[in-house]
Amino acid sequence: MIKTKLNQFRSVIASIMFGAMFLLLPVSSFPLLSKVFSGTSVAPLSVIPAIILVILLVLPTVLKYQLFSVQFKPLILFFLSAIISTFFAFFRNMPSFRDTHFLKNAIEGVITLLMGFAFYYLCAHFLTTEEKIKKALQWLNIGAIFMIVFSALQTVYTRTPVEFYPAWLGNLIYKTSSSGKIFPRRISGFAFEPSWLAHQLNILYLPVWLGFSVKGYSVFNTRLLKRFTFENLLLIAGIIMLFLSFSRIGWITFGMLIIYLLLRLSNTLFNKAIKRLETKRNKQLTRWQYWLLKFTMWIAVLFVGIALALVAGLVISRLDKYRTADILNFEAMRHMGILGWANLIKIAERLVYWIIGFRTFQLHPWIGVGLGAIGYFFSSTVPSFGYRLPDVVHFMNYENFIPNAKNIWSRILGETGIIGTALFISWLYLQWKAAAELEKENHSTFYQAFGLVGKLIVIAFIFEGFSMDTFGLPYYWIAFGLVVAAWRIFMNVSKTPEFI
């Protein structure tokens, strides 16, 4: 009797915490949490309910049942390889940088990685029915509504000088973001900065809304005018928010999602055209005729894609003249080189950090230099062009915290080497594989929708990875966890106890 009541109580608390975790996702850098985590900018408010859920559900389950999905196993191996890399770092002649000990950064790296694992495991292993996933997404969408409304308020004042910015709105930003900054002509929502807003939109919200809209699926039963789903409206609002964030990598990432959908559409239309042609001729095309037509079609698509990319570059150069006016200045690229051209469009600092990460990888290619250690090789690996960039010089001479690679691919290579990178990529491949298996299901819009969502998330993650390097933000972990949860239901492999 007591055990039954305890399970019921745990079930209620778990349901509340899951709702809170998805509801609070828009807040990516909560000031109070940031202070608790020694001033780090990566302090998502959703980590609080996630920690409670780990204590309540994950620890008892893992200790008793040792349940790990096939998609989670590469992450365990990746974690072990990262720990080994970090352990061996203590036996190297580690360069010094300021007065920050390597152990502090290593511990922070391990904690953020475990935070990400927690979000992923919670979603993948405890959302065990379609109804639970729908409920989680309903909370996610409710949180998104608050984010949209808050972003709309910011939009009203984007052209307002900072000194005339409404005090109440500035105070609200200060209380929900540890940066506490107002970004002129850009919106940041509840995120640390506009690029973080674009990241959470591209990695989680937009793929879900876009995939559901394409497949005609919704987690709500109500439709506007009996036609438009709630996700359709959220998608429109999300695209507007992404545009107003003026995040260039955000624009590029979403553009790649649209390109992927257009490629799928082109392939579908091509196959339908071939079938009509064969029906009209009452004769099947030979293999070489089919491949010749398909090759011609893809060449045409390639030229159209190049033309659209040039048009997009022209539009971006007009919309953000301060940063991207020279984005199509190929003459400058030829005379000044890639880094010189990148400096014209204000991304040279990013490229320098990427180069530092890759050069660190070259020093220790097999197992890397350990979690959080790339910054210690900053001075010895910075390219000579970096000394011409104020941001890089400022880091070297004034900042007390350790710089990072600002690129998750460069970071994984530098910190975990070829072995860790191979394991991480194999995990990413399993996410795509699970999504592909879901989309092949012809009898369920739910599975088809999550199949497309999963593929969009993988593509978004690949491109967003060039602009972020943290394991601590929950968005891609939760996004992939949702897809794996749907896959586990589809494969009927869920053996997790029904706590929620």
C-alpha positions in Angstrom: 0.0 0.0 0.0 2.7 2.4 1.0 4.8 1.5 -2.1 1.8 2.1 -4.3 1.2 5.6 -2.8 4.9 6.4 -3.2 4.8 5.4 -6.9 1.7 7.5 -7.4 3.4 10.5 -5.7 6.5 9.9 -7.8 4.4 9.7 -11.0 2.7 13.1 -10.2 5.9 14.8 -9.4 7.6 13.4 -12.6 4.7 14.6 -14.8 5.0 18.1 -13.3 8.7 18.2 -13.7 8.5 17.0 -17.3 6.0 19.7 -18.1 8.3 22.3 -16.4 11.4 21.1 -18.2 9.7 21.6 -21.6 8.0 24.8 -20.6 11.2 26.5 -19.3 13.3 25.7 -22.4 13.3 29.2 -23.8 15.3 30.5 -20.8 18.9 29.5 -21.8 20.9 31.5 -19.3 19.1 32.1 -16.0 21.1 34.7 -13.9 20.7 32.9 -10.6 21.8 29.6 -12.0 24.7 31.3 -13.8 26.0 32.5 -10.5 25.6 29.1 -8.9 27.6 27.7 -11.9 30.5 30.2 -11.3 29.3 32.8 -13.8 29.0 30.5 -16.8 26.7 31.7 -19.6 25.3 28.2 -20.1 22.7 28.0 -17.4 19.3 26.8 -18.8 16.5 27.1 -16.4 15.1 23.7 -17.5 18.1 22.0 -15.8 16.4 22.4 -12.4 13.4 20.1 -13.2 15.8 17.8 -15.2 18.0 17.3 -12.1 14.9 16.4 -10.0 13.9 13.9 -12.7 17.3 12.4 -12.8 17.2 11.8 -9.0 13.6 10.7 -9.2 13.7 8.4 -12.3 17.0 8.0 -13.9 19.2 6.9 -11.0 16.8 4.2 -9.7 16.1 3.0 -13.2 19.7 2.8 -14.4 20.9 1.2 -11.2 18.2 -1.4 -11.2 17.5 -2.1 -14.9 20.6 -0.7 -16.7 18.5 0.3 -19.7 20.3 2.0 -22.6 18.9 2.3 -26.1 21.1 1.4 -29.0 21.4 5.2 -29.7 22.7 5.9 -26.2 25.6 3.4 -26.3 27.9 5.4 -28.6 27.5 8.3 -26.1 28.7 6.1 -23.3 31.7 5.2 -25.3 32.2 8.8 -26.2 32.0 9.8 -22.6 34.6 7.2 -21.7 36.9 8.3 -24.5 36.6 12.0 -23.3 37.4 10.9 -19.7 40.5 9.0 -20.9 41.6 12.0 -22.9 41.1 14.3 -19.9 43.0 11.9 -17.7 46.0 11.7 -19.9 46.1 15.5 -20.1 47.3 15.6 -16.5 50.5 13.8 -17.7 51.2 16.2 -20.5 53.1 19.4 -20.4 50.0 21.5 -20.4 50.5 25.2 -21.4 49.3 27.7 -18.8 46.7 30.4 -19.5 46.1 33.0 -16.8 45.7 31.5 -13.3 42.9 29.0 -14.2 43.8 25.5 -13.4 43.1 22.8 -16.0 41.2 20.7 -13.5 38.5 23.4 -13.1 37.8 23.5 -16.9 37.9 19.7 -17.1 35.3 19.3 -14.4 33.1 21.9 -16.1 33.4 20.0 -19.3 32.4 16.7 -17.7 29.4 18.4 -15.9 28.0 20.0 -19.1 28.4 16.7 -20.9 26.5 14.9 -18.2 23.8 17.6 -18.3 23.3 17.0 -22.0 23.2 13.2 -21.4 20.5 13.7 -18.8 18.2 15.6 -21.1 18.7 13.1 -23.8 18.1 10.0 -21.6 15.0 11.5 -19.9 13.3 12.2 -23.2 14.4 9.0 -25.0 13.7 6.5 -22.2 10.8 8.0 -20.2 8.5 9.3 -22.9 7.2 5.8 -23.5 3.9 6.4 -25.3 2.6 8.7 -28.1 0.4 10.4 -25.6 3.4 11.3 -23.4 5.3 12.7 -26.3 2.3 14.8 -27.4 1.9 16.1 -23.8 5.6 17.1 -23.7 5.3 18.9 -27.0 2.2 20.7 -25.8 4.2 22.1 -22.9 7.0 22.9 -25.4 4.6 24.9 -27.5 3.1 26.7 -24.6 6.7 27.8 -23.6 7.2 28.8 -27.2 4.2 31.1 -27.0 5.7 33.0 -24.1 8.9 33.3 -26.0 7.1 34.6 -29.1 5.2 37.2 -27.1 8.3 38.4 -25.3 10.2 38.5 -28.6 7.3 40.5 -30.1 7.7 43.1 -27.3 11.4 43.3 -28.1 10.5 43.8 -31.8 8.4 46.8 -31.0 11.5 48.6 -29.5 14.3 47.2 -31.9 14.7 50.7 -33.4 14.6 52.5 -30.0 18.0 53.8 -28.8 19.2 51.9 -25.7 18.9 55.0 -23.5 15.2 55.2 -24.3 14.5 51.5 -24.0 11.5 50.8 -21.6 12.8 50.2 -18.1 10.3 47.4 -17.4 11.3 45.5 -20.5 15.0 46.0 -19.9 14.5 44.8 -16.3 12.7 41.7 -17.6 15.6 40.9 -19.9 18.1 41.4 -17.0 16.1 39.0 -14.8 15.8 36.2 -17.4 19.2 36.4 -19.1 22.6 36.5 -17.4 23.9 38.7 -20.2 21.4 41.4 -19.2 22.1 43.0 -22.6 19.8 44.9 -25.0 20.8 44.2 -28.6 20.0 47.1 -30.8 17.9 46.1 -33.9 18.0 42.4 -32.9 15.8 40.3 -30.7 17.1 37.7 -28.2 13.9 36.3 -26.6 14.8 34.8 -23.3 18.1 33.6 -24.6 21.6 34.8 -23.7 22.0 36.6 -27.0 20.4 36.6 -30.5 22.5 33.8 -31.9 21.4 31.6 -29.0 17.8 32.4 -29.8 18.5 31.3 -33.4 20.2 28.2 -32.1 17.2 27.0 -30.0 14.8 27.8 -32.9 16.8 26.0 -35.5 17.7 22.9 -33.4 14.4 22.2 -31.7 11.4 24.5 -32.4 11.5 25.0 -36.1 12.3 21.4 -37.1 9.4 20.2 -35.0 7.0 22.8 -36.4 8.3 22.5 -40.0 8.2 18.7 -40.0 4.7 18.5 -38.5 3.5 21.1 -40.9 4.8 19.2 -44.0 3.3 16.0 -42.7 0.1 17.6 -41.6 0.5 16.3 -38.0 -0.4 18.2 -34.8 -0.2 17.6 -31.1 -3.4 19.6 -30.7 -6.9 18.6 -32.0 -8.1 22.1 -32.8 -7.5 23.6 -36.2 -7.9 27.2 -37.3 -10.6 27.4 -40.0 -10.6 23.6 -40.0 -7.3 23.7 -42.0 -4.4 25.3 -40.2 -2.7 23.5 -37.3 -1.3 25.2 -34.3 2.2 24.2 -35.6 1.5 26.1 -38.8 1.0 29.3 -36.9 4.0 28.7 -34.6 6.2 28.0 -37.7 5.3 31.4 -39.2 6.1 33.1 -35.9 9.3 31.2 -35.5 10.6 32.1 -38.9 9.9 35.8 -38.2 11.8 35.5 -34.9 14.7 33.8 -36.6 14.9 36.6 -39.2 14.7 39.3 -36.5 17.5 37.7 -34.5 19.8 38.6 -37.5 21.9 35.5 -36.8 23.8 34.7 -40.0 24.5 31.1 -39.1 20.8 30.9 -38.1 19.7 32.1 -41.5 22.1 29.7 -43.2 21.0 26.7 -41.1 17.3 27.3 -41.8 18.1 27.9 -45.5 19.7 24.4 -45.5 16.5 22.9 -44.1 14.5 24.5 -46.8 17.0 23.4 -49.5 16.7 19.8 -48.1 12.9 19.9 -48.4 13.1 21.3 -51.9 15.5 18.5 -52.9 13.1 16.0 -51.6 10.3 17.7 -53.5 12.3 17.8 -56.7 13.1 14.1 -56.4 9.4 13.2 -55.8 8.2 15.3 -58.7 10.9 13.8 -61.0 9.8 10.2 -60.1 6.1 11.2 -60.7 7.1 12.7 -64.1 9.0 9.5 -65.1 6.0 7.4 -64.2 3.7 9.6 -66.3 6.1 9.4 -69.2 6.3 5.6 -69.0 2.6 5.4 -68.8 2.1 7.6 -71.8 4.7 5.7 -73.9 3.5 2.4 -72.5 7.1 1.5 -72.2 9.6 1.5 -69.3 12.7 3.7 -69.6 16.0 1.9 -69.9 18.4 2.2 -67.0 20.7 4.7 -68.9 17.8 6.8 -70.0 16.6 7.0 -66.4 20.0 8.0 -65.0 20.6 10.5 -67.8 17.3 12.3 -67.1 18.0 12.2 -63.3 21.6 13.5 -63.9 20.2 16.4 -66.0 17.6 17.1 -63.3 20.2 17.3 -60.6 22.5 19.6 -62.7 19.5 21.9 -63.2 18.8 21.8 -59.5 22.5 22.6 -58.8 22.4 25.7 -61.0 19.1 26.8 -59.4 20.6 26.3 -56.0 23.7 28.4 -56.9 21.5 31.2 -58.2 19.3 31.1 -55.1 22.5 31.2 -52.9 23.7 34.3 -54.7 20.3 35.9 -54.4 20.3 35.1 -50.7 23.8 36.5 -50.3 22.7 39.7 -52.0 19.6 40.0 -49.8 21.7 39.4 -46.6 24.2 42.0 -47.7 21.4 44.5 -48.0 19.7 43.6 -44.7 22.8 43.7 -42.5 25.1 46.1 -44.2 27.3 46.7 -41.2 28.4 43.0 -41.0 27.7 41.5 -44.5 28.0 44.2 -47.1 31.0 42.5 -48.6 29.7 38.9 -48.5 29.7 38.7 -52.3 33.0 40.6 -52.7 34.9 37.8 -54.5 37.6 40.3 -55.6 38.4 41.0 -51.9 38.5 37.2 -51.3 41.0 36.7 -54.1 43.3 39.6 -53.0 43.0 39.3 -49.2 42.5 35.6 -48.7 39.8 33.9 -46.8 40.7 35.4 -43.4 40.9 38.9 -44.9 37.5 38.5 -46.5 36.1 37.0 -43.4 37.3 40.1 -41.4 35.3 42.3 -43.8 32.1 40.4 -42.9 32.9 40.2 -39.2 33.5 36.5 -38.9 37.3 36.4 -38.9 37.4 35.9 -35.1 35.2 32.8 -35.4 37.4 31.3 -38.1 40.5 32.0 -36.0 39.0 30.1 -33.1 38.1 27.2 -35.4 41.7 27.1 -36.7 42.9 27.0 -33.1 40.7 24.0 -32.4 41.9 22.2 -35.5 45.6 23.0 -34.8 45.2 21.7 -31.3 43.8 18.5 -32.8 46.9 18.2 -35.0 49.1 18.2 -31.8 47.2 15.2 -30.3 45.2 13.7 -33.1 44.2 10.3 -31.6 42.7 11.1 -28.2 42.8 14.9 -28.1 43.9 17.2 -25.3 41.0 16.6 -22.9 37.7 18.3 -22.1 38.0 22.0 -21.7 41.7 22.1 -22.6 41.7 23.7 -26.1 41.9 27.2 -24.6 45.2 26.4 -22.9 46.7 26.0 -26.4 45.3 29.3 -27.5 48.6 31.3 -27.5 50.7 28.6 -29.2 48.2 27.8 -32.0 46.7 31.2 -32.9 47.4 32.0 -36.5 49.4 35.2 -37.2 46.3 36.9 -38.7 44.7 36.6 -35.2 47.0 39.2 -33.8 45.2 41.8 -36.1 41.8 41.1 -34.5 40.8 43.1 -31.4 38.7 40.3 -30.0 41.5 37.8 -30.1 44.1 40.2 -28.7 41.6 41.1 -25.9 41.2 37.4 -25.0 45.0 37.0 -24.9 45.7 40.0 -22.7 42.7 40.8 -20.6 40.1 38.1 -20.2 40.4 35.8 -17.2 38.3 32.9 -18.5 39.6 30.3 -21.0 38.7 30.8 -24.7 36.9 28.1 -26.6 36.7 26.8 -30.1 33.2 28.3 -30.8 32.6 25.3 -33.1 31.5 21.9 -31.7 33.2 20.0 -34.5 36.5 21.7 -33.9 36.1 21.3 -30.2 35.4 17.5 -30.4 38.3 17.0 -32.7 40.7 19.0 -30.5 39.5 17.7 -27.1 38.7 14.0 -27.9 40.7 13.3 -31.1 39.8 11.0 -33.9 38.5 8.3 -31.6 36.0 10.6 -29.7 34.9 12.3 -33.0 34.2 8.9 -34.6 32.1 7.8 -31.7 30.2 11.1 -31.7 29.5 10.9 -35.4 28.4 7.3 -35.1 25.8 8.6 -32.5 24.7 11.2 -34.9 24.4 8.6 -37.7 22.1 6.5 -35.4 19.8 9.5 -35.0 19.5 9.8 -38.8 19.0 6.0 -39.1 16.2 6.1 -36.5 14.5 9.0 -38.2 14.7 7.2 -41.6 13.1 4.1 -40.2 10.3 6.2 -38.7 9.5 8.0 -41.9 9.2 4.7 -43.8 6.1 3.8 -41.7 3.2 4.3 -44.1 0.3 3.8 -41.6 1.1 6.5 -39.0 1.4 10.2 -39.5 2.9 10.4 -36.0 5.9 8.3 -37.0 6.3 9.9 -40.4 6.3 13.3 -38.9 8.9 12.4 -36.3 11.0 10.8 -39.1 11.1 14.0 -41.0 11.7 16.0 -37.8 14.6 13.8 -36.9 16.3 14.4 -40.3 15.8 18.1 -40.1 17.3 18.1 -36.6 20.4 16.3 -37.8 20.9 18.8 -40.7 20.3 21.7 -38.4 22.7 20.3 -35.8 25.5 19.9 -38.4 25.3 23.5 -39.5 24.6 25.1 -36.1 27.6 23.2 -34.8 29.8 25.6 -36.6 28.6 28.4 -34.3 28.3 26.7 -30.9 30.5 24.4 -28.9 28.8 23.6 -25.7 27.4 20.3 -24.5 25.3 22.0 -21.8 22.5 23.6 -23.9 19.6 21.2 -23.8 18.0 21.9 -27.3 19.7 19.3 -29.5 19.7 16.7 -26.7 16.0 17.0 -26.2 15.3 17.2 -29.9 17.2 13.9 -30.6 15.7 12.4 -27.4 12.2 13.0 -28.7 13.0 11.3 -32.0 14.5 8.3 -30.2 11.5 8.1 -27.9 9.2 7.9 -31.0 11.5 5.3 -32.5 11.4 3.2 -29.3 7.7 3.2 -29.3 7.7 2.3 -33.0 10.1 -0.6 -32.4 8.2 -1.6 -29.2 11.5 -1.8 -27.3 10.6 0.3 -24.3 11.0 -1.6 -21.1 11.3 1.4 -18.8 9.0 1.3 -15.8 5.9 3.4 -16.2 6.6 6.2 -13.6 5.0 9.0 -15.5 
